[in-house]
Amino acid sequence: MHSVKELGYIVIEASNLDAWKTFAVDLLGLMPGEQTTHGLALRFDERAHRMLIEAGPADDMAAIGYDCGDDANLDAITAQLRGHGFAVEEGGAELTARRKVRRLLVSRDPDGNRVELYVDLARAATPFHSSLIPSGFVTGSGGAGHAFLPTPARQPMLDFYALLGFRLSDYIQQEIAPGMLVDAAFTHCNPRHHTLAFAALPSPKKMHHFMIEASERVDVGRAYDRVQNAKAPLAMSIGMHPNDLMFSFYVTTPSGFAIELGADGRQILDEDNWQVVTYDCLSTWGHRPMAPGA
């Protein structure tokens, strides 16, 4: 089975680009990249972008891009998808240039989310630097971060992303309110504990949150202070998850979903001996839901 290499970038359609730039650069410490008529590129590392904020009314995830490594692997993954009845189309020259990749194909997962499969995301012309996150961000073999996707039917999503090479990491099941069970599945395609997670949750957004990982906890703590000082809407306080051991907090973006900023996330380094288990809580401590304005 062929596999994508990493989650390489995420595309957000946003109604307020200025608010996003302030949020991402001044609070989270991301580095602004190229700004065009389409929107704003945001950098986490030496790549030209890891997040693209494009102008539009949706205020939601517009696409996720997955690095396939090389042409042969891209062709094999495309064949896997088509062999199971999923349409895959060429991205076209204009979109390929906008994404700054050499080759791009586009599909849709069972929930209709746009999936962009690519090779060779360009490197930026200048080194990455963030005075607010001096330790930098963890990308490398783990890619840009992870996404948590609410879904009305989890198994079709797991089956689709298995065709992209995603493998189960573990599950979390917790009753968060009387009669409301969160039953989440976490999957990986590289050493990052999970790149995609799925749960059958009601949500007005296509994405519950996107996680960005700093290299040191102190930078997460300082960002937490900045968010609170700016009175940005915290979604959850600092805490830790039992499965990926991420030390993190959640802040609501100008588009209404959350960014999780964390550090010290667990890696799966011994795939052959990894055991899939089920945890009974979403967080071992902290991650308290925050009331609006708190």
Protein Blocks (a to p, Z undefined) as FASTA:
>chain_A
ZZdfbdfbdcdddfblklmmmmmmmmnopacddddfkbccddfblbfbfbdcdedfkopa
fbdcddehiamlmmmmmmmmmmnopacddebjmlmmmnopabdcddddfkopacdddehi
addfbdcddfklmnopaekjnonbdcddddfblklmmmmmmmnopacfbdcdddfbghia
cddddddfbfbfbfbdcdddddfbfbfbdcdddfbfklmmmmmmmmmmnopacfbdcddd
fklopacdddddfkopacdddehiacdfblmlpccdddfbfbfggjiacdehZZ
